[in-house]
Amino acid sequence: MTKRFLPQRYKTSFAMKKLLPISKMLLLTLQAVFLISCHQPARGQVSVPYQLNRPEVIELKKGVDNISGIAYSTAGHVVYAIDDDHGDVYKIPLQQDPQIEKWHFGAPEDFEDIVLVNNNIYVLSSKGRIAYMPLRFPVTSVQYSGLAAKGKNNFETLFKDPASNRLLMVCKECSADSKKKTSVFAFDLDKKEMLPEPVATLHLKEVNALLSGDPIKELRPSAAAVQPQTGEIYMLASVNKLLLILDRQLRIKAVYRLDPKIFKQPEGITFSPAGDLLISNEAGKKGKADILIFRKK
């Protein structure tokens, strides 16, 4: 019997047709693995109900570059924000090309986070004191707490304690801490005073135990907020490019790495009552500041 030989170009084409379905299957598998890796920690006990690689993005205009804290307001689909250079409060509608309003409340200081509780605004300075005032504009009266701790300290994180009527503030760098631990202080909302001693401690080894890849050398939190349906605390660490999930007792349950292309400088975090997650990025060295919205699945 005479053997039939196909020309080389047909041999290649024939081989490619056989390989094409396999390539498509491989591509779909890789895409699935990528999507799963964006939403699930390598270790840990929870999976967040958000697609952290698919935000809705609201760009902020020039001049509003250093948004260091945000808080959602139920009175309108807006967030209130502060920057870390001036004593100003911003009202930002959550829509494209937002028309931003601004009010001055105090002398320039390194303000880092903002919380709304019972129609009052609480603003954290990096030194560890809180400015508080009614949610009313223009601002006519501002009061200040004492310092949370003695020594050279740097605070960036303030949030409402889901287990009590107090605000919690987390050290970014505090003189009493080592690189292996991070202290949490409290502000009593009834007495309007700081508690003298830390109320909790976050341990670096617990973060690294839940972290995939290389361990971090120091935890430096930049913002936190409480998920309204679960009571879990979502904590950002901008320098570390991490998102931590903690329970009501401040026990770390999971740790996620954040994509630096999306989270270029995440400094603010808040939730809508429906559970949508909002994270703000400072402008950084280039580009614009923005607010990322992640709809709850």
C-alpha atoms as one frame of an Amber mdcrd trajectory, in Angstrom:
protein
   0.000   0.000   0.000   1.317   3.421  -0.902   1.792   5.702   2.075   0.278
   9.181   1.801   2.250  12.087   3.154   0.717  15.444   3.986   2.686  18.589
   3.126   4.350  20.176   6.180   1.903  23.128   6.312  -1.038  20.760   6.585
   0.719  18.678   9.202   1.163  21.831  11.303  -2.440  22.899  10.734  -3.683
  19.435  11.672  -1.612  19.422  14.831  -2.808  22.889  15.804  -6.450  21.860
  15.412  -5.821  19.025  17.835  -4.017  21.289  20.270  -6.485  24.198  20.110
  -9.186  22.663  22.364  -6.478  21.725  24.886  -5.122  25.296  24.815  -8.586
  26.717  25.394  -9.134  24.391  28.339  -5.771  25.347  29.801  -6.535  29.049
  29.397  -9.924  28.713  31.105  -8.325  26.750  33.932  -5.660  29.417  34.442
  -8.322  32.158  34.414 -10.325  30.289  37.044  -7.248  29.838  39.231  -6.447
  33.545  38.899  -9.948  34.629  39.892  -9.989  32.265  42.863  -6.591  33.492
  44.025  -7.862  37.079  44.014 -10.707  36.277  46.390  -9.425  33.561  48.710
  -6.478  33.660  51.082  -3.997  30.816  50.876  -4.774  30.114  54.514  -7.512
  31.358  56.801 -11.101  30.745  57.746 -13.094  33.227  55.654 -13.571  34.193
  52.036 -14.631  37.774  51.362 -17.826  38.318  49.317 -16.127  40.844  47.038
 -14.278  40.640  43.725 -11.173  42.498  44.805  -9.828  42.677  41.254 -12.956
  44.291  39.751 -13.742  47.645  41.370 -15.958  50.437  40.163 -13.660  53.476
  40.126 -14.559  57.092  40.943 -11.687  59.429  40.123 -11.310  62.540  42.272
 -10.287  65.905  40.918  -6.868  67.460  41.374  -6.522  69.215  44.704  -8.168
  66.301  46.517  -5.063  64.130  46.310  -4.416  63.014  49.881  -7.677  61.485
  51.064  -6.530  59.606  54.148  -9.888  58.505  55.569 -13.499  58.027  54.459
 -16.823  57.344  56.198 -20.122  56.446  54.524 -23.173  58.574  55.331 -26.688
  57.127  55.209 -27.995  60.640  54.496 -27.464  60.440  50.757 -25.166  58.206
  48.748 -22.027  60.068  49.856 -18.842  59.657  51.865 -17.249  62.203  54.169
 -13.488  62.354  53.920 -10.452  64.089  55.398  -6.973  64.638  54.019  -3.697
  64.411  55.862  -2.500  67.951  55.226  -5.328  70.291  56.259  -8.131  70.546
  58.776 -10.834  70.071  56.141 -13.835  67.763  55.776 -15.004  66.805  52.275
 -18.433  65.604  51.174 -18.052  63.363  48.112 -21.087  62.026  46.183 -20.496
  58.489  44.970 -20.877  59.185  41.261 -18.632  59.897  38.322 -17.145  63.418
  38.255 -18.455  64.167  41.764 -19.093  67.753  42.821 -17.117  67.851  46.061
 -17.985  70.185  48.939 -15.418  71.227  51.562 -15.585  72.719  55.068 -12.748
  73.792  57.347 -12.793  72.554  60.953  -9.332  73.104  62.451  -5.692  74.063
  62.162  -3.522  72.028  59.760  -2.445  68.748  61.304  -1.659  65.245  60.115
  -5.232  63.894  60.158  -5.509  60.235  59.172  -8.999  58.770  59.631 -12.650
  59.712  60.086 -15.682  57.983  61.649 -19.366  58.985  61.824 -21.288  57.969
  64.974 -24.736  59.286  65.945 -24.508  62.426  63.774 -21.068  63.272  65.098
 -17.730  63.340  63.278 -14.599  61.886  64.896 -11.253  62.603  63.249  -7.993
  60.923  64.247  -4.656  62.729  64.164  -1.417  60.800  63.699  -0.312  61.895
  67.189  -3.090  59.843  68.745  -5.768  62.384  69.645  -9.320  62.747  68.327
 -11.124  65.881  67.167 -14.911  65.560  67.408 -17.770  67.787  66.281 -21.455
  67.604  65.235 -22.141  66.545  61.644 -23.262  70.051  60.783 -21.797  72.616
  58.392 -20.293  75.081  58.597 -18.376  73.725  61.599 -18.840  75.977  64.637
 -17.395  73.960  67.537 -14.642  71.351  67.740 -13.390  69.501  70.829 -10.247
  67.445  71.248  -9.394  64.415  73.347  -6.102  63.825  75.089  -3.402  61.641
  73.552  -3.892  57.889  73.453  -0.334  57.083  74.510   2.865  58.753  75.632
   5.961  58.866  73.494   6.556  59.214  69.780   3.584  57.586  68.071   1.940
  57.370  64.673  -1.742  56.407  64.326  -3.691  56.066  61.064  -6.596  53.741
  61.920  -9.868  54.628  63.670 -13.110  52.617  63.686 -16.189  51.958  65.823
 -15.771  48.951  68.089 -18.475  46.425  67.068 -18.543  45.014  70.616 -18.857
  48.213  72.722 -19.593  51.929  72.655 -16.069  53.080  71.946 -13.752  53.906
  69.081 -10.635  51.837  68.496  -7.401  53.280  67.169  -4.513  51.173  65.943
  -0.834  52.047  66.056   1.045  52.283  62.804   4.272  52.974  64.672   4.196
  53.399  68.446   7.243  53.766  70.698   5.923  51.196  73.184   5.576  48.521
  70.472   8.182  46.311  68.885   8.079  45.247  65.245   6.472  42.017  66.431
   3.298  43.575  67.845   0.830  46.404  67.220  -1.187  48.021  70.036  -4.865
  48.979  69.900  -6.154  51.859  72.075  -9.725  52.914  72.842 -11.742  56.136
  73.119 -14.860  55.939  75.321 -17.755  57.534  73.420 -19.849  58.082  76.584
 -17.133  59.737  78.669 -15.313  61.261  75.659 -11.962  60.148  77.006  -9.087
  57.832  76.122  -8.549  54.609  78.038  -5.054  54.718  79.595  -3.832  51.276
  78.468  -4.057  49.297  75.204  -7.189  47.156  74.944  -5.766  44.652  72.450
  -2.606  43.653  70.620  -2.110  42.405  67.070   0.797  40.013  66.669   2.971
  39.855  63.572   3.378  36.084  63.806  -0.399  35.634  63.512  -0.456  37.717
  60.326   2.418  35.780  58.763   0.839  32.464  59.727  -2.108  33.328  57.459
  -0.112  35.036  54.722   0.884  33.280  51.521   4.317  33.990  50.072   7.064
  35.910  51.819   6.360  37.051  55.398   6.214  40.743  56.270   8.657  42.229
  58.772   6.284  44.717  60.405   2.520  45.326  60.348   1.596  48.963  59.611
  -2.224  49.437  59.517  -3.637  52.424  57.634  -7.459  52.148  58.051 -10.260
  49.860  59.241 -14.054  49.558  59.142 -16.743  47.126  60.318 -18.707  45.038
  57.817 -22.328  45.770  58.826 -23.800  42.301  58.189 -21.095  40.161  59.811
 -19.476  42.505  62.330 -16.067  41.534  60.945 -13.356  44.175  60.880 -11.653
  44.853  57.557  -8.239  46.405  58.133  -5.965  47.891  55.467  -2.195  48.023
  55.652  -1.202  50.299  52.787   2.570  49.908  53.104   2.223  46.121  53.348
  -0.424  45.984  50.560  -2.589  43.761  52.760  -6.229  43.413  53.761  -6.812
  41.715  57.138 -10.122  40.275  58.315 -10.649  40.238  62.091 -13.553  39.059
  64.235 -15.312  41.177  66.883 -12.673  40.225  69.462  -9.895  41.467  67.129
  -8.644  37.974  66.337  -7.131  37.774  62.855  -9.103  35.334  60.675  -7.623
  35.854  57.193  -5.070  37.921  55.299  -5.207  38.952  51.621  -2.509  40.422
  49.435  -3.689  43.446  47.412  -2.814  44.146  43.792  -0.659  47.336  43.819
  -1.957  48.264  40.364  -5.459  48.632  41.841  -4.556  49.559  45.417  -1.763
  52.052  44.747  -2.015  53.765  48.150  -5.098  52.531  50.045  -5.614  54.818
  53.042  -9.379  54.859  53.643 -12.054  52.186  54.032 -15.788  52.154  54.809
 -18.978  50.178  54.105 -22.453  51.061  52.909 -25.387  49.683  54.954 -25.931
  47.132  52.156 -22.421  45.805  52.728 -20.689  47.327  49.701 -16.984  47.858
  50.373 -15.400  51.251  49.593 -11.649  51.882  49.619  -9.932  55.186  48.830
  -6.494  55.569  47.255  -4.326  58.633  47.654  -2.941  60.029  44.412   0.630
  59.096  45.282   3.445  60.250  43.028   1.301  60.345  39.887  -2.272  60.023
  38.741  -5.382  60.968  40.707  -6.867  59.928  43.998  -9.849  57.623  43.646
 -12.556  55.709  45.460 -12.976  52.008  44.660 -16.400  50.412  45.109 -16.736
  46.632  45.488 -20.346  45.428  45.370 -21.268  42.713  47.837 -21.930  39.447
  45.990
